[in-house]
């Protein structure tokens, strides 16, 4: 096979250029000690580096998420602890006011301080973070979680949504604590009530408190099914309790209904999970205590549901709901929406009641006509005022079954009780003590719920710390893997560069010698 001079020059030049490019690439690699600069250097390795780079970016983001979450949880924990401290002081005030020697003036002073504590707790519940977001509103971070209603009670305006952030592969953690979890589910110990049914005019001889729920499991299992109960006093030392069907259930009361007629004795009667404070107030002229006490009776039941109502922002009229109450327990139990309702007027007198929220396919659960200024729907009567409603007017209605009670409402009830004069009125004083006992029980419940929220925050913090260690290990492994694929061995690179440079020099020398060979050199 013959190769022309031109072909030889072309082939030699191409080979030299190829080897020269390799030497330049190796020289660059020796300078940077980076083996892969483009995908062409190592397609498989470049693909693997891309994957490792994505993992590294995710690990960096997880680290940022963890630090922001730890900061948020720390602020929430500090705020909850401050609320707990304030509630402890509130309980101390309640104990001081109930010591038996405090006067009406003393209690008013306690009420004033308790009012300041209530405002302090409200401010803490509505705390914001450094970005201006409310801590305890759930996902509604631009809405204050608590606001005061027209009747002095407080409503939760947030939601129950936990905002999660990724902190590891397939692992997320909640960054917030909702007011629903921290404050709204506080067990209400004061959710029963007593009403004297005989004598018609209270003579102050028998005082029976509204009661507090001492054992929730027993109350939930037994109390509701038999209410309303009748507590009848057969004598000054024996009472009888009958259920709604007239069955004698006294055997379930403490000491089988045996009581003490010691004057002024503050005794407790426990029945189906409810603790009732009882006082028998005899006079020195009462020669026959049994005759004086016998015949007194009380109705005992769970506190009736109440309702928070508000008019729609777009209502055309000035009509408002001035009051609401359950007038048909059966209809209320069977028909009233448990998750809230919307009362919508189709004219000045006709209305429909819907389960909230209203959607395109919503159907009313009850309809009716205004009568005597009242609108009755699903067993609940709403008193209207402020003028006649207009077609399209809507009113938002939320029922409260008093199973739970936020601590702001508890403090409000305690303030009212402290401001009520009771000096020289034994019966009023005993009712006041019952209100304080219920309030302190609710404060304890609130403290327990806040403690549970703090425990949950602590558990999340521990999970974050554990994940930090895991992510650090993954980061080290990722860095090592990238290095093994991307970085060069200095000794190997220098050896290869020397070899390539030597080959270039040899090629140059060989080309120089061979190019001098020819027939003309033989002439």
C-alpha positions as CSV (number, residue, x, y, z in Angstrom):
1,X,0.0,0.0,0.0
2,X,1.4,3.3,-1.0
3,X,0.9,6.5,1.0
4,X,1.4,9.8,-0.8
5,X,3.4,12.5,0.7
6,X,0.3,14.6,1.1
7,X,-1.6,11.9,3.0
8,X,1.4,11.3,5.3
9,X,1.5,15.0,6.2
10,X,-2.3,15.0,6.8
11,X,-2.3,11.9,9.0
12,X,0.7,13.0,10.9
13,X,-0.7,16.4,11.5
14,X,-4.1,15.0,12.7
15,X,-2.4,12.6,15.1
16,X,-0.2,15.3,16.4
17,X,-3.2,17.6,16.9
18,X,-5.1,14.9,18.7
19,X,-2.2,14.1,21.1
20,X,-1.6,17.8,21.6
21,X,-5.3,18.3,22.6
22,X,-5.0,15.4,25.1
23,X,-1.9,16.9,26.6
24,X,-3.6,20.3,26.9
25,X,-6.6,18.6,28.6
26,X,-4.3,16.7,31.0
27,X,-2.5,19.9,31.7
28,X,-5.8,21.6,32.6
29,X,-6.7,18.6,34.7
30,X,-3.3,18.9,36.5
31,X,-4.0,22.5,37.3
32,X,-7.6,22.0,38.6
33,X,-7.2,18.4,39.8
34,X,-10.8,18.0,38.4
35,X,-11.3,15.0,36.2
36,X,-14.7,15.8,34.8
37,X,-15.3,19.4,33.5
38,X,-17.8,18.5,30.8
39,X,-20.2,15.6,30.2
40,X,-17.9,14.5,27.3
41,X,-15.1,13.8,29.8
42,X,-17.1,11.0,31.4
43,X,-20.8,10.7,30.5
44,X,-21.7,8.2,33.2
45,X,-19.7,10.0,35.8
46,X,-21.2,13.4,34.8
47,X,-24.7,11.9,35.2
48,X,-23.9,10.6,38.6
49,X,-22.4,13.9,39.6
50,X,-25.7,15.6,38.6
51,X,-27.6,13.3,40.8
52,X,-25.2,13.8,43.7
53,X,-25.4,17.6,43.2
54,X,-29.2,17.5,43.4
55,X,-29.0,15.5,46.6
56,X,-26.5,18.0,48.0
57,X,-28.9,20.9,47.2
58,X,-31.7,19.1,48.9
59,X,-29.6,18.4,52.0
60,X,-28.7,22.1,52.1
61,X,-32.5,23.0,51.9
62,X,-33.2,20.4,54.6
63,X,-30.7,22.2,56.8
64,X,-32.3,25.6,56.2
65,X,-35.8,24.1,56.9
66,X,-34.5,22.6,60.2
67,X,-33.0,25.8,61.4
68,X,-36.1,27.8,60.6
69,X,-38.3,25.2,62.2
70,X,-36.1,25.1,65.4
71,X,-36.4,28.8,65.6
72,X,-40.2,28.8,65.2
73,X,-40.7,26.0,67.7
74,X,-38.4,27.7,70.2
75,X,-40.5,30.9,70.0
76,X,-43.7,28.9,70.4
77,X,-42.4,27.1,73.4
78,X,-41.3,30.3,75.1
79,X,-44.7,31.9,74.4
80,X,-46.6,28.8,75.8
81,X,-44.4,28.8,78.9
82,X,-45.2,32.5,79.5
83,X,-48.9,31.7,79.2
84,X,-48.5,28.9,81.7
85,X,-46.7,31.3,84.2
86,X,-49.6,33.8,83.8
87,X,-52.2,31.1,84.5
88,X,-50.3,30.0,87.6
89,X,-50.6,33.5,88.9
90,X,-54.3,33.5,88.0
91,X,-54.8,30.4,90.1
92,X,-53.0,31.9,93.0
93,X,-55.4,34.9,92.9
94,X,-58.4,32.6,92.8
95,X,-57.1,30.7,95.9
96,X,-56.4,34.0,97.7
97,X,-59.9,35.2,96.9
98,X,-61.5,32.0,98.2
99,X,-59.7,31.9,101.6
100,X,-62.7,33.0,103.6
101,X,-61.3,36.3,104.9
102,X,-61.2,38.3,101.6
103,X,-63.8,41.1,101.4
104,X,-65.7,42.4,98.4
105,X,-63.1,45.1,98.1
106,X,-60.3,42.5,98.1
107,X,-62.0,40.5,95.5
108,X,-62.5,43.6,93.2
109,X,-58.7,44.1,93.5
110,X,-58.1,40.5,92.6
111,X,-60.5,40.9,89.7
112,X,-58.6,43.9,88.4
113,X,-55.3,41.9,88.4
114,X,-57.0,38.9,86.8
115,X,-58.3,41.2,84.1
116,X,-54.7,42.3,83.4
117,X,-53.7,38.7,83.3
118,X,-56.5,37.9,80.8
119,X,-55.3,40.7,78.5
120,X,-51.7,39.4,78.9
121,X,-52.7,35.9,77.9
122,X,-54.8,37.2,75.0
123,X,-51.7,39.1,73.8
124,X,-49.5,36.0,74.1
125,X,-52.1,33.9,72.2
126,X,-52.0,36.5,69.4
127,X,-48.2,36.6,69.3
128,X,-46.4,37.1,65.9
129,X,-43.0,35.9,64.7
130,X,-40.3,38.1,63.2
131,X,-42.0,38.0,59.8
132,X,-45.3,39.3,61.2
133,X,-47.1,35.9,61.1
134,X,-49.4,34.8,63.9
135,X,-47.9,31.8,65.8
136,X,-51.1,30.0,66.7
137,X,-53.5,30.6,63.7
138,X,-52.6,27.4,61.8
139,X,-52.3,28.1,58.1
140,X,-54.2,31.5,58.5
141,X,-51.0,33.3,59.5
142,X,-52.4,36.7,58.7
143,X,-55.4,36.3,61.0
144,X,-55.3,36.9,64.7
145,X,-56.2,33.6,66.3
146,X,-58.4,35.1,69.1
147,X,-60.9,37.9,69.1
148,X,-63.6,39.1,71.6
149,X,-67.3,38.6,70.7
150,X,-70.0,41.1,71.5
151,X,-71.1,39.1,74.6
152,X,-67.5,39.2,76.1
153,X,-66.6,35.6,75.1
154,X,-63.6,34.8,72.9
155,X,-63.6,32.9,69.6
156,X,-60.8,31.1,67.8
157,X,-60.4,32.4,64.2
158,X,-57.6,30.2,63.1
159,X,-57.7,26.6,61.6
160,X,-56.4,23.2,62.6
161,X,-53.8,23.0,59.8
162,X,-50.2,22.1,60.7
163,X,-47.7,23.5,58.2
164,X,-45.1,20.8,57.5
165,X,-41.6,21.2,56.1
166,X,-39.3,18.5,54.7
167,X,-36.3,17.8,56.9
168,X,-35.1,14.6,55.2
169,X,-35.9,12.1,52.5
170,X,-39.5,11.3,53.1
171,X,-39.6,13.0,56.4
172,X,-41.5,16.2,57.4
173,X,-42.1,17.9,60.7
174,X,-44.8,20.4,61.8
175,X,-43.4,23.9,62.1
176,X,-46.4,25.4,64.0
177,X,-48.7,24.8,66.9
178,X,-52.3,25.7,66.3
179,X,-54.4,27.5,68.9
180,X,-56.9,24.7,68.4
181,X,-54.4,22.2,69.8
182,X,-52.9,24.4,72.4
183,X,-56.0,26.3,73.8
184,X,-59.3,25.3,72.3
185,X,-59.5,21.7,73.5
186,X,-59.2,22.5,77.2
187,X,-61.7,20.3,79.1
188,X,-64.4,22.4,80.7
189,X,-64.9,21.1,84.2
190,X,-67.9,23.4,84.8
191,X,-70.3,22.1,82.2
192,X,-73.2,21.1,84.5
193,X,-75.9,23.3,86.2
194,X,-78.4,23.1,89.0
195,X,-81.6,25.0,89.3
196,X,-83.7,25.1,92.5
197,X,-87.3,23.8,91.8
198,X,-88.6,23.9,95.4
199,X,-89.3,26.0,97.3
200,X,-90.4,28.6,94.8
201,X,-88.6,31.3,96.8
202,X,-85.1,30.3,97.8
203,X,-84.8,30.4,101.6
204,X,-81.0,30.0,101.5
205,X,-81.2,26.8,103.7
206,X,-79.8,24.5,101.0
207,X,-77.2,25.6,98.5
208,X,-76.1,23.2,95.8
209,X,-73.4,24.3,93.4
210,X,-73.5,23.8,89.7
211,X,-70.9,21.1,90.1
212,X,-67.6,20.3,88.4
213,X,-66.7,17.3,86.3
214,X,-64.3,15.4,88.4
215,X,-64.0,12.2,86.3
216,X,-64.6,12.8,82.6
217,X,-64.8,9.2,81.6
218,X,-67.6,8.5,84.1
219,X,-69.4,11.7,83.2
220,X,-69.2,10.9,79.5
221,X,-70.3,7.3,80.0
222,X,-73.2,7.8,82.5
223,X,-74.3,11.3,83.2
224,X,-75.7,12.5,79.9
225,X,-78.0,9.5,79.3
226,X,-80.0,10.0,82.5
227,X,-80.3,13.8,82.6
228,X,-82.1,15.9,83.7
229,X,-81.8,14.6,87.3
230,X,-83.9,15.6,90.3
231,X,-82.0,16.0,93.5
232,X,-84.6,15.8,96.4
233,X,-83.8,16.3,100.1
234,X,-85.7,13.8,102.2
235,X,-84.3,15.2,105.4
236,X,-81.3,17.2,106.7
237,X,-79.1,14.1,106.4
238,X,-80.4,12.2,103.3
239,X,-80.9,13.2,99.7
240,X,-82.4,11.2,96.8
241,X,-81.4,11.5,93.1
242,X,-83.8,10.3,90.3
243,X,-83.1,10.3,86.6
244,X,-85.3,11.7,83.8
245,X,-87.4,8.5,83.8
246,X,-88.0,8.7,87.6
247,X,-85.6,5.9,88.4
248,X,-83.9,6.1,91.8
249,X,-80.2,6.3,91.2
250,X,-79.1,7.5,94.6
251,X,-76.9,4.4,95.1
252,X,-74.5,6.0,92.6
253,X,-74.1,9.1,94.7
254,X,-71.3,9.3,97.3
255,X,-72.3,7.7,100.7
256,X,-75.6,6.6,99.1
257,X,-76.9,10.1,99.5
258,X,-76.1,10.5,103.2
259,X,-75.2,14.1,104.0
260,X,-74.3,16.2,107.0
261,X,-76.6,18.8,108.5
262,X,-73.7,20.5,110.3
263,X,-74.3,24.2,109.9
264,X,-72.0,25.8,107.2
265,X,-70.3,22.6,106.4
266,X,-69.0,22.7,102.8
267,X,-69.4,19.1,101.7
268,X,-69.1,17.3,98.4
269,X,-71.7,15.1,96.8
270,X,-70.2,13.1,93.9
271,X,-72.5,11.6,91.3
272,X,-71.7,10.0,87.9
273,X,-68.5,11.9,87.5
274,X,-69.8,15.3,88.8
275,X,-68.8,16.8,92.2
276,X,-71.4,19.0,93.7
277,X,-70.7,21.4,96.7
278,X,-73.5,21.3,99.2
279,X,-74.2,23.5,102.2
280,X,-77.0,23.1,104.7
281,X,-77.6,26.4,106.4
282,X,-79.7,26.0,109.6
283,X,-80.7,28.7,112.0
284,X,-80.5,28.6,115.8
285,X,-84.3,28.7,115.8
286,X,-84.6,25.6,113.7
287,X,-85.7,23.0,116.3
288,X,-86.6,20.4,113.7
289,X,-83.8,20.4,111.0
290,X,-85.4,17.6,109.0
291,X,-88.6,19.4,108.6
292,X,-86.8,22.6,107.5
293,X,-84.7,20.8,104.9
294,X,-87.1,18.2,103.6
295,X,-88.9,19.2,100.4
296,X,-86.0,21.2,98.9
297,X,-85.2,20.0,95.4
298,X,-83.0,20.9,92.4
299,X,-82.8,20.1,88.7
300,X,-79.3,18.8,87.7
301,X,-78.3,18.7,84.0
302,X,-75.6,19.5,81.6
303,X,-75.2,23.1,80.6
304,X,-77.4,23.9,77.6
305,X,-75.7,24.6,74.3
306,X,-75.2,28.3,73.6
307,X,-74.6,30.0,70.2
308,X,-72.2,32.6,68.8
309,X,-73.8,34.5,66.0
310,X,-72.5,37.1,63.6
311,X,-74.1,38.9,60.6
312,X,-72.7,38.6,57.1
313,X,-70.5,41.4,56.0
314,X,-72.6,41.9,52.8
315,X,-76.0,42.0,54.5
316,X,-78.2,44.7,53.0
317,X,-80.2,45.3,56.2
318,X,-79.2,46.3,59.8
319,X,-80.9,43.3,61.3
320,X,-79.0,41.4,64.0
321,X,-79.6,38.3,66.1
322,X,-80.0,39.6,69.7
323,X,-80.3,36.2,71.4
324,X,-80.6,32.4,70.8
325,X,-81.6,29.4,72.7
326,X,-82.6,25.7,72.3
327,X,-86.4,25.5,72.4
328,X,-86.8,22.0,71.1
329,X,-84.1,19.7,72.3
330,X,-85.2,16.8,70.1
331,X,-85.3,18.8,66.9
332,X,-82.0,20.4,67.9
333,X,-80.3,17.1,68.5
334,X,-81.6,15.6,65.2
335,X,-81.3,18.5,62.8
336,X,-78.9,21.3,63.9
337,X,-75.6,21.1,62.0
338,X,-72.8,20.3,64.5
339,X,-70.1,22.0,62.4
340,X,-71.9,25.4,62.3
341,X,-74.8,26.8,60.3
342,X,-75.8,29.7,58.1
343,X,-79.2,31.3,58.6
344,X,-80.2,32.8,55.2
345,X,-83.2,35.0,54.6
346,X,-85.1,34.7,51.3
347,X,-87.4,37.7,52.2
348,X,-88.0,39.9,55.2
349,X,-90.0,37.0,56.8
350,X,-88.9,33.7,55.2
351,X,-85.6,32.0,55.9
352,X,-83.6,28.7,55.4
353,X,-81.0,27.1,57.7
354,X,-78.0,25.5,56.0
355,X,-75.0,23.5,57.2
356,X,-71.9,25.7,56.9
357,X,-70.4,26.5,54.4
358,X,-73.0,27.0,51.7
359,X,-72.1,25.5,48.4
360,X,-73.8,25.3,45.0
361,X,-75.5,22.1,45.8
362,X,-76.4,22.9,49.5
363,X,-79.9,22.1,50.6
364,X,-81.6,23.7,53.7
365,X,-81.9,21.5,56.8
366,X,-84.8,23.6,58.1
367,X,-87.0,26.4,56.8
368,X,-89.5,28.7,58.4
369,X,-91.2,32.1,58.8
370,X,-90.4,34.9,61.3
371,X,-93.0,35.0,64.0
372,X,-93.1,37.6,66.8
373,X,-89.6,38.8,65.9
374,X,-88.2,35.2,66.3
375,X,-86.9,32.8,63.7
376,X,-87.0,29.2,64.8
377,X,-85.0,26.6,62.9
378,X,-83.8,23.1,63.8
379,X,-85.0,23.4,67.4
380,X,-83.2,26.8,68.0
381,X,-85.0,30.1,68.3
382,X,-83.2,33.2,67.2
383,X,-84.4,36.6,68.4
384,X,-84.1,39.3,65.8
385,X,-83.6,43.0,66.3
386,X,-82.3,46.1,64.5
387,X,-85.0,46.1,61.8
388,X,-86.4,43.7,59.4
389,X,-84.0,41.4,57.5
390,X,-83.6,41.8,53.7
391,X,-83.6,39.1,51.1
392,X,-80.1,37.6,50.9
393,X,-79.1,38.4,54.5
394,X,-77.0,35.7,56.1
395,X,-76.0,35.0,59.7
396,X,-73.2,32.7,60.7
397,X,-74.0,30.5,63.7
398,X,-71.7,28.4,65.7
399,X,-72.9,26.2,68.6
400,X,-71.0,25.7,71.8
401,X,-71.7,22.5,73.8
402,X,-69.5,23.6,76.6
403,X,-67.5,20.3,76.6
404,X,-64.4,22.5,76.1
405,X,-63.7,26.1,77.0
406,X,-60.7,28.3,76.2
407,X,-59.0,29.8,79.2
408,X,-59.9,33.4,78.1
409,X,-63.6,32.6,78.7
410,X,-62.7,30.9,82.0
411,X,-60.8,34.0,83.2
412,X,-63.7,36.2,82.1
413,X,-66.2,34.1,84.2
414,X,-63.9,34.3,87.2
415,X,-63.6,38.1,86.9
416,X,-67.4,38.3,86.8
417,X,-67.6,36.2,90.0
418,X,-64.9,38.2,91.8
419,X,-66.8,41.5,91.0
420,X,-70.1,40.2,92.4
421,X,-70.7,41.4,96.0
422,X,-71.1,38.4,98.4
423,X,-70.3,39.9,101.9
424,X,-73.0,39.1,104.4
425,X,-74.7,36.7,102.0
426,X,-73.8,33.0,102.8
427,X,-75.7,31.6,99.8
428,X,-74.0,34.0,97.4
429,X,-70.6,33.2,99.0
430,X,-71.1,29.5,98.5
431,X,-72.0,30.0,94.8
432,X,-68.9,32.2,94.5
433,X,-66.8,29.4,95.9
434,X,-68.3,27.0,93.4
435,X,-67.5,29.4,90.5
436,X,-63.9,29.7,91.8
437,X,-63.6,25.9,92.1
438,X,-64.8,25.5,88.5
439,X,-62.5,28.2,87.3
440,X,-59.4,26.7,89.0
441,X,-60.3,23.3,87.5
442,X,-60.4,24.8,84.1
443,X,-57.1,26.6,84.6
444,X,-55.6,23.3,85.6
445,X,-57.1,21.8,82.4
446,X,-55.7,24.7,80.3
447,X,-52.2,24.2,81.9
448,X,-52.4,20.5,81.1
449,X,-53.2,21.2,77.5
450,X,-50.5,23.8,77.2
451,X,-48.1,21.3,78.8
452,X,-49.1,18.7,76.2
453,X,-48.4,21.2,73.4
454,X,-45.0,22.0,74.9
455,X,-44.3,18.2,75.1
456,X,-45.2,17.9,71.4
457,X,-42.8,20.8,70.5
458,X,-40.1,19.0,72.5
459,X,-40.7,15.8,70.6
460,X,-40.4,17.6,67.3
461,X,-37.2,19.3,68.5
462,X,-35.7,15.9,69.3
463,X,-36.7,14.6,65.8
464,X,-34.9,17.7,64.3
465,X,-31.8,17.0,66.3
466,X,-31.8,13.3,65.2
467,X,-32.3,14.3,61.6
468,X,-29.5,16.9,61.7
469,X,-27.1,14.0,62.6
470,X,-28.5,11.9,59.8
471,X,-28.2,14.7,57.2
472,X,-24.6,15.5,58.3
473,X,-23.7,11.8,57.6
474,X,-25.4,11.9,54.3
475,X,-23.6,15.2,53.4
476,X,-20.2,13.7,54.2
477,X,-21.0,10.6,52.1
478,X,-22.3,12.8,49.3
479,X,-19.1,14.9,49.3
480,X,-16.9,11.8,49.3
481,X,-18.8,10.3,46.4
482,X,-18.6,13.5,44.4
483,X,-14.9,13.7,45.1
484,X,-14.2,10.1,44.1
485,X,-15.9,10.7,40.7
486,X,-14.9,14.3,39.9
487,X,-11.4,14.7,41.5
488,X,-8.1,13.5,40.0
489,X,-5.2,11.6,41.5
490,X,-2.3,14.1,41.3
491,X,0.4,11.4,40.8
492,X,-1.5,9.7,38.1
493,X,-2.3,13.0,36.3
494,X,1.4,14.2,36.4
495,X,2.6,10.8,35.2
496,X,0.1,10.9,32.3
497,X,1.0,14.5,31.4
498,X,4.7,13.6,31.3
499,X,4.0,10.6,29.1
500,X,1.9,12.7,26.7
501,X,4.5,15.5,26.5
502,X,7.2,12.9,25.8
503,X,5.1,11.4,23.1
504,X,4.6,14.8,21.5
505,X,8.3,15.5,21.5
506,X,9.0,12.0,20.0
507,X,6.4,12.6,17.4
508,X,8.0,15.9,16.5
509,X,11.4,14.4,16.2
510,X,10.1,11.4,14.2
511,X,8.3,13.7,11.8
512,X,11.4,15.9,11.4
513,X,13.5,12.8,10.5
514,X,11.0,11.1,8.2
515,X,10.2,14.3,6.3
516,X,13.9,14.4,5.3
517,X,13.7,11.0,3.6
518,X,13.2,11.2,-0.2
519,X,14.7,10.4,-3.7
520,X,16.1,13.9,-4.0
521,X,18.3,13.3,-1.0
522,X,20.0,10.4,-2.9
523,X,20.9,12.4,-6.0
